[in-house]
Amino acid sequence: MDRLLDYSTNHPFLAGGLLLMILVVLAYEIRQRGAAAFTIAPNEAIRLTNAGAVLVDLRSPNQFKDGHIAGARNLPGDQIAADPKALEKLADKTVVLYCDNGMTTAAAQRTLTSAGAKNVFSLRGGLAAWKQENLPVVKG
């Protein structure tokens, strides 16, 4: 223990860098665990949809026409911040967001949550995970 203390006093930048890296890793892990609490698997999305949740497809209208989950609304991710009326309609409902692979839903989830929506979930893996589970996709 004495050698560690001596090393830290003789090399303050290295010891400080190590401490900083430990804090960064801890902050990242805490953030990931918090985000994971709001991601759901496809079978959980089905259960929420049957209970009245609204499915929101964040992909472009052309991608939406190529195939989407039945009953989903198309609201491209870039329009969420630009259209406050759409946010007001979703504020009091349970919302399940999805995109192609689940990577772009986090920003939309934060926007909806900051606008007052209480129950906003992200489909883990997006439409790709939905298709991988052999669940139906509607075209048109």
Residue pairs with C-beta under 8 A, 6 or more apart in sequence:
7 15
8 15
35 106
38 109
38 120
38 121
38 122
39 102
39 121
39 122
39 123
39 124
40 48
40 96
40 121
40 122
40 123
40 124
41 124
41 129
42 123
42 124
42 125
42 129
42 130
42 133
42 135
43 133
44 121
45 53
45 55
45 96
45 98
45 121
45 123
45 130
46 135
48 94
48 96
48 121
49 55
49 71
49 96
51 94
52 93
52 94
53 93
53 94
53 95
53 96
53 119
53 121
54 73
54 90
54 93
54 94
54 95
54 96
55 69
55 71
55 72
55 73
55 96
55 98
56 72
56 73
56 74
56 75
56 90
56 95
56 96
56 97
56 98
56 108
57 64
57 68
57 69
57 72
57 73
57 74
57 75
57 98
57 99
57 127
58 75
58 76
58 77
58 80
58 97
58 98
58 99
58 104
58 105
58 108
59 68
59 74
59 76
59 99
59 100
59 127
60 76
61 74
61 76
63 100
64 72
64 74
65 139
65 140
66 139
67 127
67 137
67 138
67 139
68 74
68 127
68 137
68 138
68 139
69 98
69 127
69 130
69 135
69 136
69 137
69 138
70 136
70 137
70 138
72 98
75 83
75 86
77 99
77 104
77 105
77 107
77 108
79 86
80 86
80 87
80 108
80 111
80 112
81 111
84 115
87 111
87 112
87 115
87 116
87 117
88 115
90 112
90 117
91 112
91 115
91 116
91 117
91 118
92 117
92 118
93 117
93 119
94 119
94 121
95 112
95 117
95 119
95 120
95 121
96 121
96 122
96 123
97 105
97 108
97 109
97 112
97 120
97 121
97 122
97 123
98 105
98 122
98 123
98 126
98 127
98 130
99 105
99 126
99 127
100 126
100 127
100 128
101 125
101 126
101 127
101 128
101 129
102 122
102 123
102 124
102 125
102 126
102 128
102 129
103 126
105 122
105 123
105 126
106 122
109 120
109 121
109 122
112 120
113 120
123 129
123 130
125 132
127 137
130 137
131 137
